[in-house]
Amino acid sequence: MSLHLRWMACCVLFVAGHTYAEPWTEWRNALAPAGEPGPKLTLSKNGATAYVVVIPEKASTQERKAAEDLVFWLKEMTGVQFPVVPDATPARDKEISIGATNRLANVPEARQDLKDEGYAIAVKGKRLFLLGGRVRGPINAVYALLEEDLGCRWYSAASATIPKRPTLCFRPVPRVFVPILALRDPFYHVAFDGTWSLRNRTNAPSAGIPEEWGGNVNYALFVHTFNTLVPPDTYFKDHPEYFMLGADGQRSAQQLCTTNPEVIRIATESTLRILKENPNAEIISVSKNDGGGACVCPACKALDDAEGSNAASLLFLVNQVAEAVEQEYPRVIVDTLAYLETVKPPKTMRPRKNVAIRLCTDNCMWSRPFTPARVGARSGASS
């Protein structure tokens, strides 16, 4: 037994006040997909295969990458080199079809909208179909099959845990999956590595996945952007009215006056210019500077008082910028922060459909674990 397995066998796991001392005696695929398994497929037998991997004759770069990675990891598992052929070749009984091949006439899953990163896994007879959406879908389909159905793992960017199976016989679970979260960013060190991110189907802005492989979610600007959109060094001296009026009656460059029409115009122009300079961006942040503070000019204060939150005057600006963004960049999301004064949502104002609110959970008690409170627990008791 390896040192790693001995360590796991001796582990004692503490969860929410309970102690578990059950030894881990055998590996279990905790990521096995839910659903009814399809027909049994034998991709290889005793180190040989009758299967080929089929890609479109004019395959996209994502489809080619999906095929390359599938062939690489199947060889790691089985020791077999699976041939890759274009769909112009005659069809065979035993094929793994990747992407939009000409083999999909009788595959209902091929008619579903998989959006950008969704995928489908289907089985017809002895044929396996790995379908994907417009961006990273085909690659996601490959890694879903490898991880969930076949038990491969990539815990770090520099290692892989791949089961060795010269005879690879399994029943894949047919399924369609479209990610609910457009941005999937675990936000820890290894998740910023593009290789790890691709294999684990995340898309952190810092991951740096090449665009030809579907890329990752790119921010044109990332949070606390008021000073970039309306720079105080450029405007404060001649136009202090563009900036927040404090409770002391003085203008401050700490935040913007978000109801000022000129501020909205300048912020909109800056946003559109930055998006033009970043053609691969999916998100741009229009958000307050860090450190708090809110404008109490008559227009901002009236709006915030009526809506019960400083989020109102912020959203007044953000929605107007987002309207202009939608006209020129309909696929770009404008995000802003629910943070400090803007955590409480306004009573009636709502974000536009292309606006996302990033909730900053700064009010959590970080000394406590993220575990649900016990039913019936006394107020203030630890959980």
C-alpha positions in Angstrom: 0.0 0.0 0.0 1.4 3.4 -0.9 2.1 6.1 1.7 -0.9 8.1 0.3 -3.3 5.2 0.7 -2.0 4.3 4.2 -2.6 7.9 5.2 -6.2 7.9 3.9 -6.9 4.6 5.6 -5.9 6.1 8.9 -7.7 9.4 8.5 -10.3 10.5 11.0 -12.7 13.0 9.4 -14.4 15.7 11.5 -17.6 17.2 10.0 -20.0 19.5 11.8 -19.1 18.1 15.2 -19.3 14.4 14.3 -16.4 12.0 14.1 -16.0 9.4 11.4 -13.3 6.7 11.8 -14.3 4.4 9.0 -11.2 3.2 7.1 -11.1 3.9 3.3 -10.6 0.3 2.2 -11.3 0.7 -1.5 -11.7 3.4 -4.1 -15.2 4.5 -5.1 -16.1 6.8 -8.0 -17.9 9.5 -6.1 -18.4 11.5 -9.3 -20.2 8.7 -11.1 -23.0 10.3 -13.2 -26.6 9.8 -12.1 -29.0 8.1 -14.5 -29.6 4.8 -16.2 -26.4 3.4 -17.8 -26.5 2.7 -21.5 -25.4 -0.4 -23.4 -22.0 -2.0 -22.5 -19.1 -0.8 -24.7 -15.8 -2.6 -24.9 -13.4 0.1 -26.1 -10.4 -2.1 -25.8 -9.6 -5.8 -25.0 -6.3 -7.1 -23.8 -4.5 -4.0 -25.2 -6.1 -3.8 -28.6 -9.1 -1.9 -30.0 -11.5 -2.0 -32.9 -12.7 1.5 -32.2 -11.7 4.7 -34.1 -12.3 8.3 -33.0 -14.2 10.3 -35.6 -14.1 14.0 -36.0 -15.6 16.4 -38.6 -13.5 16.7 -41.8 -13.4 20.4 -41.2 -13.1 20.1 -37.4 -13.0 23.1 -35.1 -9.9 23.6 -33.0 -12.0 22.6 -30.0 -13.1 19.4 -31.6 -9.5 18.6 -32.6 -8.3 19.3 -29.0 -11.1 17.1 -27.6 -10.0 14.2 -29.9 -6.3 14.7 -29.0 -7.0 14.6 -25.3 -9.3 11.7 -25.4 -6.8 9.6 -27.4 -4.0 10.6 -25.1 -5.8 9.6 -21.9 -7.3 6.4 -23.4 -3.8 5.3 -24.2 -2.7 6.1 -20.7 -5.6 3.9 -19.5 -5.4 1.0 -21.9 -2.0 1.2 -23.6 -3.8 1.4 -26.9 -3.4 4.1 -29.5 -6.9 4.9 -30.8 -6.9 6.1 -34.5 -8.4 9.5 -35.3 -10.2 9.7 -38.7 -12.3 12.3 -40.4 -16.0 11.7 -40.9 -15.4 11.5 -44.7 -14.3 7.9 -44.1 -16.9 5.2 -44.3 -18.9 4.7 -41.0 -18.1 1.7 -38.8 -20.0 -0.1 -36.1 -17.5 0.9 -33.5 -16.8 4.6 -33.4 -16.3 7.4 -30.9 -17.8 10.4 -32.6 -16.6 13.8 -31.3 -18.5 17.0 -32.1 -20.6 17.9 -35.2 -19.7 14.9 -37.4 -22.0 13.6 -40.2 -22.9 10.6 -38.0 -25.6 12.4 -36.0 -28.8 11.9 -38.1 -30.4 9.5 -35.6 -28.9 11.1 -32.4 -31.7 13.1 -30.6 -29.1 14.7 -28.3 -27.5 16.4 -31.3 -30.7 18.6 -31.8 -30.5 20.1 -28.3 -29.1 23.5 -27.6 -26.0 22.9 -25.6 -25.2 26.7 -25.6 -21.5 27.5 -25.1 -20.1 24.9 -22.8 -22.8 22.3 -22.4 -22.2 18.7 -23.6 -24.1 15.5 -24.4 -23.0 11.9 -24.2 -25.1 9.4 -26.2 -24.8 5.8 -27.2 -26.3 4.2 -30.3 -25.5 0.5 -30.7 -21.7 0.3 -30.3 -21.2 3.9 -31.2 -20.4 6.5 -28.6 -21.2 10.2 -29.2 -19.5 13.1 -27.4 -21.3 16.3 -28.4 -20.6 19.8 -27.2 -21.7 23.4 -27.3 -20.2 26.3 -29.3 -17.1 27.0 -27.1 -15.6 24.4 -24.9 -18.5 21.9 -25.2 -16.7 19.1 -27.1 -13.7 19.2 -24.7 -16.1 19.3 -21.7 -17.8 16.2 -23.1 -14.5 14.3 -23.3 -13.4 15.2 -19.7 -16.9 14.4 -18.3 -16.6 10.9 -19.8 -13.1 10.4 -18.5 -13.8 11.7 -15.1 -17.3 10.7 -14.3 -17.7 7.5 -16.2 -14.1 6.2 -16.3 -12.8 7.5 -12.9 -9.9 9.6 -14.1 -8.8 12.5 -11.8 -6.6 15.5 -12.1 -6.1 16.8 -8.6 -3.1 19.0 -9.6 -1.8 20.5 -12.8 1.3 18.3 -12.6 -0.2 14.9 -11.9 -2.9 12.6 -13.1 -4.6 9.6 -11.4 -5.6 7.3 -14.3 -6.9 3.8 -13.8 -5.0 1.1 -15.8 -7.4 -1.0 -17.8 -6.0 -2.9 -20.8 -9.6 -4.2 -21.2 -11.8 -1.1 -21.0 -15.4 -2.2 -20.7 -18.0 0.1 -19.2 -21.6 1.3 -19.5 -21.6 5.1 -20.1 -24.6 7.1 -18.8 -26.3 9.0 -21.6 -26.9 12.5 -20.5 -27.1 16.2 -21.4 -25.6 18.8 -19.2 -25.5 22.6 -19.6 -23.6 24.4 -16.8 -25.8 26.6 -14.6 -23.0 28.9 -13.7 -21.5 30.8 -16.6 -18.4 31.6 -14.4 -16.9 28.6 -12.5 -14.0 29.9 -10.6 -12.9 27.8 -7.5 -10.4 30.7 -6.8 -7.5 28.7 -5.3 -4.0 28.4 -6.7 -4.2 25.3 -8.9 -7.5 26.6 -10.5 -5.5 29.4 -12.0 -3.6 26.9 -14.2 -5.0 26.6 -17.7 -4.3 22.9 -18.0 -5.9 22.0 -14.7 -8.9 24.3 -15.5 -9.5 22.6 -18.9 -9.4 19.1 -17.4 -11.7 20.0 -14.5 -14.1 22.1 -16.6 -13.7 25.4 -14.8 -13.1 28.7 -16.5 -11.5 31.1 -14.0 -10.5 34.4 -15.5 -6.9 33.8 -14.4 -6.7 30.3 -15.9 -5.4 31.4 -19.3 -6.9 28.8 -21.6 -6.1 29.5 -25.3 -9.1 30.9 -27.2 -8.7 28.2 -29.9 -9.6 25.6 -27.1 -12.6 27.7 -26.0 -10.8 30.0 -23.7 -11.9 31.0 -20.2 -14.2 33.7 -18.9 -12.3 37.0 -19.4 -13.0 40.2 -17.5 -12.2 43.4 -19.4 -12.2 45.1 -15.9 -12.4 43.3 -12.6 -14.2 45.0 -9.7 -13.6 48.4 -8.1 -13.5 50.2 -11.4 -14.9 53.7 -10.9 -11.4 55.3 -11.0 -10.7 53.6 -14.3 -14.0 54.5 -15.9 -14.0 58.2 -14.7 -10.4 58.9 -13.6 -10.2 61.5 -10.8 -6.8 62.7 -12.1 -8.6 63.7 -15.3 -11.9 65.1 -14.0 -11.9 66.0 -10.3 -10.1 69.4 -10.5 -12.5 70.9 -13.1 -15.6 68.8 -12.4 -15.8 67.9 -8.7 -19.6 67.5 -9.2 -18.8 64.2 -11.0 -17.7 62.7 -7.6 -19.5 61.9 -4.4 -20.8 64.6 -2.1 -20.0 63.5 1.5 -22.1 64.1 4.6 -19.7 66.9 5.5 -20.8 68.8 2.3 -17.5 68.3 0.5 -16.9 66.5 -2.8 -14.5 63.5 -2.6 -12.9 61.3 -5.3 -13.6 58.2 -3.1 -16.7 57.4 -5.2 -18.7 58.7 -8.2 -21.9 60.7 -8.2 -23.8 58.0 -10.1 -26.8 60.0 -11.0 -24.9 62.7 -12.8 -25.7 62.5 -16.5 -22.1 63.4 -17.5 -20.7 60.7 -15.3 -23.0 58.2 -16.9 -21.9 59.4 -20.4 -18.2 59.2 -19.6 -18.5 55.8 -17.8 -20.4 54.4 -20.8 -17.9 55.7 -23.3 -15.0 54.2 -21.2 -16.8 50.9 -20.9 -17.4 50.6 -24.7 -13.8 51.7 -25.4 -12.3 49.1 -23.0 -14.5 46.3 -24.5 -13.4 47.3 -28.0 -9.8 46.9 -26.8 -10.6 43.5 -25.2 -12.5 41.6 -27.9 -12.4 38.3 -26.0 -14.0 39.7 -22.9 -17.2 38.2 -21.6 -17.6 40.4 -18.5 -16.8 43.9 -17.5 -17.3 45.3 -14.0 -18.9 48.7 -13.4 -18.5 48.9 -9.6 -17.6 51.2 -6.7 -14.1 51.8 -5.5 -13.1 49.8 -2.5 -13.4 51.3 1.0 -17.0 52.3 1.0 -18.7 55.7 0.8 -21.8 56.9 -0.9 -22.8 60.1 -2.6 -25.5 62.1 -0.7 -26.2 64.7 -3.4 -30.0 65.4 -3.6 -30.5 63.1 -6.6 -28.5 60.1 -5.3 -29.9 60.5 -1.7 -33.5 60.7 -3.0 -33.1 57.5 -5.0 -31.4 55.6 -2.2 -33.9 56.8 0.4 -36.8 55.7 -1.8 -35.3 52.3 -2.5 -33.9 51.7 1.0 -30.3 51.0 -0.2 -27.3 52.6 -1.8 -27.6 49.8 -4.3 -30.3 52.0 -6.0 -28.1 54.9 -7.1 -25.3 52.4 -8.1 -27.8 50.4 -10.2 -29.1 53.6 -11.8 -25.6 54.0 -13.4 -25.0 50.3 -14.1 -28.2 49.7 -15.9 -27.7 52.6 -18.2 -24.1 51.5 -19.0 -25.4 48.0 -19.6 -28.1 49.2 -22.0 -25.4 50.7 -24.2 -23.2 47.6 -23.9 -26.1 45.3 -24.9 -26.5 47.2 -28.2 -22.9 46.8 -29.2 -21.8 43.7 -27.3 -24.9 41.6 -26.7 -23.0 38.6 -25.3 -21.1 40.7 -22.6 -22.3 40.8 -19.0 -21.9 43.9 -17.0 -21.3 43.1 -13.3 -21.3 45.1 -10.2 -20.9 44.5 -6.5 -23.3 43.9 -3.6 -20.7 45.0 -1.1 -20.8 47.2 2.1 -23.5 49.8 1.4 -24.8 48.0 -1.6 -25.4 44.6 -0.1 -29.1 45.3 0.6 -31.1 45.1 -2.6 -33.3 48.0 -3.6 -37.0 47.7 -3.0 -38.2 47.9 -6.6 -35.2 48.6 -8.9 -33.9 45.5 -10.8 -30.8 44.9 -12.8 -31.1 44.6 -16.6 -30.9 41.1 -18.1 -27.3 41.6 -19.0 -26.3 42.8 -15.5 -24.9 40.3 -12.9 -24.6 41.1 -9.2 -21.5 39.8 -7.5 -22.3 39.2 -3.8 -19.3 39.9 -1.6 -19.7 37.8 1.6 -17.6 40.1 3.8 -20.0 39.9 6.7 -19.4 36.2 7.3 -17.8 35.1 10.6 -14.7 33.6 9.1 -13.7 32.0 12.4 -16.6 29.6 12.0 -16.9 26.7 9.5 -19.3 27.0 6.6 -21.8 24.4 8.0 -25.6 24.7 8.3 -27.0 25.5 11.6 -28.6 22.5 13.4 -32.3 22.5 13.6 -33.4 23.8 16.9 -30.0 25.2 17.8 -30.1 28.1 20.2 -29.4 31.5 18.7 -25.6 32.3 18.9 -24.7 28.6 19.5 -21.9 27.2 17.3 -22.9 24.9 14.6 
